[in-house]
Amino acid sequence: MEINKVMTKEESIELAELLAKKYSSLSKMKGEANNVKEELARAKKQSEKPVAKYSAFKYFWPYLIAAVVAEIVVYFGGGLLLSMGTHTNDAYSIWQLLKFLTPIAVIVIGLILAIRKRNSLNRVAVESHSTDLIREKRLEEDLEAKEKNIADFMETIKDYDDLIPEKLRQKIFMEKVKKMLESGEADDFSDAIAKISKK
């Protein structure tokens, strides 16, 4: 359909229907691009956060308390057993050894477990940050592709830009043009656009 020629009412209605579909598609494409933009902004904010660094001491300090408790239990428990008549040199030596080794064993075990926990959490934090960066890159590529599609699509309808003011390049106005043509309120497409522009 030639844009610059005078259109019949049927051609005008056909053009209004066509542009209603095209502007609807364009609006949908822009909405999808805006959703990706918002998601990308959130992803960038997330990936800009510093990678969490966990300290082993956070998981180790309860073992220090446990070591003190273990020392008290061994001291008083062993002392109680020895006072109940099992006081031999061997039992006394074992008790002395346990008093010395129990808190050390608790501290060593606690240190090993705390370091493992820290390493595990730090590894998860680094992996999570890497995932955030990959997601951000994917969203950037997706947005770039959507913006290119929008630009290409707009190129296909730019021939109508001289005919339709920018504020009227929407599905709702094209449907209004069609109704005006069908009801006889406007003679052709240009007449309908002119009348809507004045409102």
Phi, psi and chi 1 to 4 in degrees:
 res  aa     phi    psi   chi1   chi2   chi3   chi4
   1 MET       -  126.8 -175.1 -176.0  -61.1      -
   2 GLU   -76.5  134.5  -74.3 -178.5   39.8      -
   3 ILE   -81.3  -35.1  -64.3  162.9      -      -
   4 ASN   -82.6  -13.8  -65.8  -33.7      -      -
   5 LYS   -80.6  159.9   73.8  164.5 -170.9  154.2
   6 VAL   -72.9  126.4  176.2      -      -      -
   7 MET   -96.8  147.5  -71.1 -179.2  -87.8      -
   8 THR   -75.4  169.7   63.7      -      -      -
   9 LYS   -61.9  -40.0 -169.6  173.0  -84.9 -166.9
  10 GLU   -64.2  -44.4  -70.1   73.2   25.2      -
  11 GLU   -64.7  -36.7  -71.9  173.2  -30.6      -
  12 SER   -65.7  -42.5  -64.2      -      -      -
  13 ILE   -64.1  -42.5  -69.5  170.0      -      -
  14 GLU   -60.6  -42.6 -170.2 -177.7  -44.0      -
  15 LEU   -66.2  -41.6  178.3   59.4      -      -
  16 ALA   -61.2  -41.9      -      -      -      -
  17 GLU   -64.5  -44.3  -72.2  173.1  -16.8      -
  18 LEU   -61.0  -47.5  172.4   72.3      -      -
  19 LEU   -70.3  -31.5  -70.3  174.4      -      -
  20 ALA   -59.8  -43.5      -      -      -      -
  21 LYS   -66.0  -43.8  -73.4  177.6 -173.0  170.5
  22 LYS   -67.4  -43.6  -72.9 -166.1  176.6  -76.0
  23 TYR   -68.1  -31.8  -71.7  140.5      -      -
  24 SER   -65.5  -44.4  175.9      -      -      -
  25 SER   -62.7  -42.2  -64.5      -      -      -
  26 LEU   -63.6  -42.2 -178.7   59.3      -      -
  27 SER   -62.3  -41.4  176.5      -      -      -
  28 LYS   -64.0  -43.4 -173.7  178.9  176.0 -172.6
  29 MET   -63.1  -41.2  -70.9  165.6   77.1      -
  30 LYS   -66.7  -38.3  -75.8 -178.7  176.0  178.5
  31 GLY   -62.7  -42.3      -      -      -      -
  32 GLU   -64.6  -40.8  -72.2  171.8   -2.9      -
  33 ALA   -64.0  -40.3      -      -      -      -
  34 ASN   -65.1  -37.4  -76.4  -24.3      -      -
  35 ASN   -62.1  -42.6  -71.4  -17.4      -      -
  36 VAL   -66.0  -38.3  172.8      -      -      -
  37 LYS   -59.8  -45.8 -108.1 -176.6 -143.9  170.7
  38 GLU   -64.1  -42.8  -71.7  169.4    8.6      -
  39 GLU   -64.2  -39.3 -156.6  175.9  -28.4      -
  40 LEU   -65.2  -40.9  177.8   58.8      -      -
  41 ALA   -60.8  -41.8      -      -      -      -
  42 ARG   -66.7  -40.3  -73.9 -167.4  -64.7  -89.0
  43 ALA   -65.0  -39.4      -      -      -      -
  44 LYS   -65.4  -42.0  -78.9 -170.5  175.4 -169.8
  45 LYS   -61.2  -40.4 -164.1  179.3  -83.9 -172.3
  46 GLN   -67.6  -43.7 -178.4   65.5   28.9      -
  47 SER   -74.6  -19.4   66.4      -      -      -
  48 GLU   -79.7  -15.6  -75.9  168.0    2.8      -
  49 LYS   -64.1  139.9  -72.4 -179.6 -176.9  174.9
  50 PRO   -64.2  147.3   17.6  -24.9      -      -
  51 VAL   -66.3  129.1  179.6      -      -      -
  52 ALA   -62.5  134.5      -      -      -      -
  53 LYS  -116.7  118.4  -65.2  -85.3 -174.9 -175.3
  54 TYR   -94.3  143.6  -67.4   91.1      -      -
  55 SER  -101.5  139.7  164.1      -      -      -
  56 ALA   -66.3  -30.7      -      -      -      -
  57 PHE   -62.1  -32.7 -173.1   73.9      -      -
  58 LYS   -56.3  -33.6  178.4  179.4  177.9 -178.8
  59 TYR   -99.7  -10.0  -53.4  101.4      -      -
  60 PHE   -90.5  -35.0  174.6   63.9      -      -
  61 TRP   -57.8  -33.7   71.0  -96.5      -      -
  62 PRO   -60.8  -28.3  -24.3   34.6      -      -
  63 TYR   -71.6  -27.3  -69.2   96.6      -      -
  64 LEU   -64.6  -42.5  -68.8  174.9      -      -
  65 ILE   -65.9  -42.1  -64.3  168.6      -      -
  66 ALA   -62.0  -36.1      -      -      -      -
  67 ALA   -64.6  -41.0      -      -      -      -
  68 VAL   -65.4  -44.2  171.5      -      -      -
  69 VAL   -62.7  -43.1  169.9      -      -      -
  70 ALA   -62.2  -40.1      -      -      -      -
  71 GLU   -61.8  -43.1  173.0   70.0   10.0      -
  72 ILE   -65.3  -44.6  -68.2  167.7      -      -
  73 VAL   -61.2  -46.6  168.1      -      -      -
  74 VAL   -64.9  -42.5  168.9      -      -      -
  75 TYR   -62.1  -53.6 -177.8   81.0      -      -
  76 PHE   -76.9  -37.3  -73.1  107.7      -      -
  77 GLY   -64.9  -47.1      -      -      -      -
  78 GLY   -65.7  -40.9      -      -      -      -
  79 GLY   -61.4  -39.0      -      -      -      -
  80 LEU   -65.9  -44.9 -174.7   65.3      -      -
  81 LEU   -63.3  -41.1  -73.3  173.4      -      -
  82 LEU   -65.2  -36.5  -71.2  172.6      -      -
  83 SER   -73.8  -13.1   66.5      -      -      -
  84 MET   -90.4   14.7  -69.5  172.4   66.6      -
  85 GLY   105.3    4.5      -      -      -      -
  86 THR  -101.3   28.7   54.3      -      -      -
  87 HIS   -80.3   87.5 -167.6  -70.8      -      -
  88 THR  -114.1  165.8   64.3      -      -      -
  89 ASN   -62.4  -39.5  -75.6  -17.7      -      -
  90 ASP   -64.8  -47.0  -72.0  -17.7      -      -
  91 ALA   -62.3  -40.2      -      -      -      -
  92 TYR   -65.4  -40.2 -176.9   76.1      -      -
  93 SER   -65.5  -41.6  -62.6      -      -      -
  94 ILE   -63.5  -43.1  -70.0  169.9      -      -
  95 TRP   -61.5  -44.2  178.2   58.3      -      -
  96 GLN   -62.0  -41.7  -71.0  -67.1  -20.7      -
  97 LEU   -65.9  -43.5 -171.1   61.7      -      -
  98 LEU   -64.0  -38.9  -76.6  175.6      -      -
  99 LYS   -58.8  -35.1  -82.1 -163.8  -42.2 -177.5
 100 PHE   -82.6  -43.9  175.5   70.9      -      -
 101 LEU   -82.0  -31.8  -70.1 -179.8      -      -
 102 THR   -58.0  -52.9  -59.4      -      -      -
 103 PRO   -64.6  -34.2   13.7  -21.4      -      -
 104 ILE   -64.7  -43.9  -67.4  172.7      -      -
 105 ALA   -61.6  -43.7      -      -      -      -
 106 VAL   -62.9  -42.1  171.2      -      -      -
 107 ILE   -66.1  -44.4  -73.8  170.7      -      -
 108 VAL   -64.1  -47.5  169.3      -      -      -
 109 ILE   -60.8  -44.2  -69.9  167.2      -      -
 110 GLY   -60.9  -41.6      -      -      -      -
 111 LEU   -63.8  -45.1 -169.0   57.9      -      -
 112 ILE   -61.5  -47.6  -69.4  167.0      -      -
 113 LEU   -65.4  -39.5  -66.3  175.7      -      -
 114 ALA   -65.9  -40.6      -      -      -      -
 115 ILE   -65.8  -42.0  -71.4  169.8      -      -
 116 ARG   -60.9  -44.5  -78.9 -174.4 -173.9  168.0
 117 LYS   -62.1  -46.4  177.5   91.4  169.1  169.9
 118 ARG   -59.1  -48.0  178.0 -154.4   60.8 -167.1
 119 ASN   -61.4  -40.5  -68.8  -13.3      -      -
 120 SER   -64.4  -46.3  171.3      -      -      -
 121 LEU   -67.0  -39.4  -70.7  171.3      -      -
 122 ASN   -65.6  -37.8  -77.3  -20.6      -      -
 123 ARG   -64.8  -43.5 -173.7  170.3   48.9 -108.1
 124 VAL   -62.2  -41.0  167.8      -      -      -
 125 ALA   -63.6  -41.9      -      -      -      -
 126 VAL   -66.3  -43.0  168.3      -      -      -
 127 GLU   -63.7  -39.8  -73.4  169.1    1.8      -
 128 SER   -64.1  -40.9  176.0      -      -      -
 129 HIS   -64.8  -40.8 -175.3   67.5      -      -
 130 SER   -62.4  -40.6  -63.3      -      -      -
 131 THR   -63.1  -40.7  -57.1      -      -      -
 132 ASP   -61.6  -41.9  -70.4  -19.2      -      -
 133 LEU   -66.1  -40.5  -68.5  172.9      -      -
 134 ILE   -64.2  -43.3  -69.7  165.3      -      -
 135 ARG   -62.8  -42.2 -178.7  169.0  170.3  -95.6
 136 GLU   -60.8  -44.5 -177.1 -176.3  -29.1      -
 137 LYS   -62.3  -42.8  178.5   75.1  173.6  158.0
 138 ARG   -63.1  -41.2 -178.4 -175.1   54.0   77.5
 139 LEU   -66.8  -37.7  -73.5  167.9      -      -
 140 GLU   -61.8  -43.3  -77.7  172.0  -10.6      -
 141 GLU   -66.4  -39.7  -71.2  168.0   -3.2      -
 142 ASP   -63.7  -44.2 -169.1   20.7      -      -
 143 LEU   -64.0  -42.4  179.9   59.9      -      -
 144 GLU   -59.9  -43.4 -168.0  178.1  -42.2      -
 145 ALA   -65.4  -41.9      -      -      -      -
 146 LYS   -66.1  -41.0  -74.6 -170.6 -174.6  -46.4
 147 GLU   -66.0  -34.7  -73.8  176.7  -19.8      -
 148 LYS   -67.2  -41.9 -174.2 -176.0 -178.8  -45.4
 149 ASN   -61.3  -40.2  -72.2  -17.6      -      -
 150 ILE   -64.1  -45.4  -70.8  168.7      -      -
 151 ALA   -61.9  -42.7      -      -      -      -
 152 ASP   -64.6  -41.4  -68.5  -14.6      -      -
 153 PHE   -66.4  -41.8 -171.0   82.6      -      -
 154 MET   -63.6  -30.0  -72.2  177.8   78.6      -
 155 GLU   -63.9  -33.7 -165.0   67.5   26.0      -
 156 THR   -73.9  -19.8   67.0      -      -      -
 157 ILE  -115.3    8.3   55.5  173.5      -      -
 158 LYS   -68.3  -21.8   75.2  171.5 -174.7  174.8
 159 ASP   -62.5  -20.9  -67.1  -20.2      -      -
 160 TYR   -90.4   -4.8  -57.9  101.7      -      -
 161 ASP   -61.8  -35.7  -71.4   -3.1      -      -
 162 ASP   -70.9  -26.4  -68.2  -23.0      -      -
 163 LEU   -84.3  -31.0 -171.4   61.8      -      -
 164 ILE  -121.9  121.5  -52.7  162.0      -      -
 165 PRO   -60.1  150.8  -18.0   27.7      -      -
 166 GLU   -56.0  -39.9 -170.2  173.6  -11.8      -
 167 LYS   -68.3  -16.3   65.5  176.6 -176.5  176.6
 168 LEU   -99.8    2.9  -59.0 -177.0      -      -
 169 ARG   -82.5   66.1  -65.9  175.0 -162.4  159.0
 170 GLN  -143.3  155.6  -64.8  176.6   38.5      -
 171 LYS   -57.1  -43.9  177.0 -174.7  176.4 -176.1
 172 ILE   -58.5  -39.0 -169.5  168.3      -      -
 173 PHE   -74.5  -34.0  -68.7  114.1      -      -
 174 MET   -67.9  -35.3  -65.9  -55.4  103.0      -
 175 GLU   -67.1  -35.1  -72.2  174.0  -18.3      -
 176 LYS   -66.7  -41.7 -163.7  167.1 -170.8  176.3
 177 VAL   -58.0  -46.8  165.3      -      -      -
 178 LYS   -59.8  -45.0 -178.2 -176.8  172.2 -172.3
 179 LYS   -63.2  -41.0  -78.5 -179.7 -173.5  171.2
 180 MET   -63.8  -39.1  -71.8  173.4   75.4      -
 181 LEU   -68.8  -43.4  -69.8  163.2      -      -
 182 GLU   -67.1  -33.2  -72.0  173.0  -20.2      -
 183 SER   -86.2   -8.2   67.1      -      -      -
 184 GLY    85.3    7.3      -      -      -      -
 185 GLU   -70.0  -24.7 -164.8  179.9  -25.3      -
 186 ALA  -132.1  149.7      -      -      -      -
 187 ASP   -83.9  -39.2  -61.9  -34.7      -      -
 188 ASP  -150.2 -176.9   62.6   14.8      -      -
 189 PHE   -58.2  -49.4 -168.3   87.6      -      -
 190 SER   -61.5  -39.7  -63.9      -      -      -
 191 ASP   -62.9  -43.4 -176.4   35.2      -      -
 192 ALA   -63.2  -43.3      -      -      -      -
 193 ILE   -63.1  -43.4  -71.6  -69.2      -      -
 194 ALA   -61.5  -42.0      -      -      -      -
 195 LYS   -69.0  -38.2  -74.1  176.8  176.6  170.9
 196 ILE   -67.6  -38.1  -67.8  171.1      -      -
 197 SER   -62.8  -30.9  -64.6      -      -      -
 198 LYS   -76.7  -20.5  -73.8  176.9 -174.1  173.4
 199 LYS   -75.3      -  -69.9 -177.2  179.0  177.7
